[in-house]
């Protein structure tokens, strides 16, 4: 089962409108939802990596200032 909001985000990500989406077979919808979830997961990990790097750079700058 897929939450409704996530299904809606997946149809937008896949560039479908609601009428087109409703006509798709269940397995194709599942494929698009899986692709959307992978895309989101990669983005989340990228954001975490950027945050970690910024924190590391901040600590390094503090150590140089001491």
C-alpha positions as CSV (number, residue, x, y, z in Angstrom):
1,X,0.0,0.0,0.0
2,X,1.2,3.4,-0.9
3,X,0.2,6.6,0.9
4,X,-2.0,8.8,-1.3
5,X,0.3,11.8,-1.0
6,X,3.3,9.7,-2.1
7,X,1.3,8.3,-5.1
8,X,0.5,11.9,-6.0
9,X,4.1,13.0,-5.8
10,X,5.1,10.0,-7.9
11,X,2.6,10.8,-10.7
12,X,4.0,14.3,-10.8
13,X,7.5,13.1,-10.8
14,X,6.6,10.7,-13.7
15,X,5.0,13.6,-15.6
16,X,1.5,12.2,-15.6
17,X,-1.8,13.9,-15.0
18,X,-4.4,12.3,-12.7
19,X,-6.5,10.8,-15.5
20,X,-3.5,9.3,-17.2
21,X,-2.3,7.9,-13.9
22,X,-5.6,6.2,-13.1
23,X,-5.5,4.4,-16.5
24,X,-2.1,2.8,-15.8
25,X,-1.9,-0.8,-14.7
26,X,-1.0,-1.4,-11.1
27,X,2.5,-2.7,-11.9
28,X,3.4,0.4,-13.9
29,X,2.3,2.6,-11.0
30,X,4.4,0.5,-8.6
31,X,7.4,1.0,-10.9
32,X,6.9,4.8,-10.9
33,X,6.5,4.9,-7.2
34,X,9.7,2.8,-6.7
35,X,11.6,5.1,-9.0
36,X,10.3,8.2,-7.1
37,X,11.3,6.6,-3.8
38,X,14.8,5.9,-5.0
39,X,15.1,9.5,-6.3
40,X,14.1,10.9,-2.9
41,X,16.4,8.6,-1.1
42,X,19.4,9.7,-3.2
43,X,18.4,13.3,-2.6
44,X,18.2,12.8,1.2
45,X,21.6,11.1,1.2
46,X,23.1,14.0,-0.8
47,X,21.7,16.6,1.6
48,X,23.2,14.6,4.5
49,X,26.6,14.5,2.8
50,X,26.5,18.3,2.2
51,X,25.5,18.9,5.8
52,X,28.3,16.7,7.1
53,X,30.8,18.4,4.9
54,X,29.7,21.8,6.1
55,X,30.0,20.7,9.7
56,X,33.5,19.3,9.0
57,X,34.6,22.5,7.3
58,X,33.2,24.6,10.2
59,X,35.1,22.5,12.8
60,X,38.3,22.7,10.7
61,X,38.0,26.5,10.5
62,X,37.5,26.7,14.3
63,X,40.6,24.6,14.9
64,X,42.7,26.9,12.7
65,X,41.4,30.0,14.6
66,X,42.6,28.7,18.0
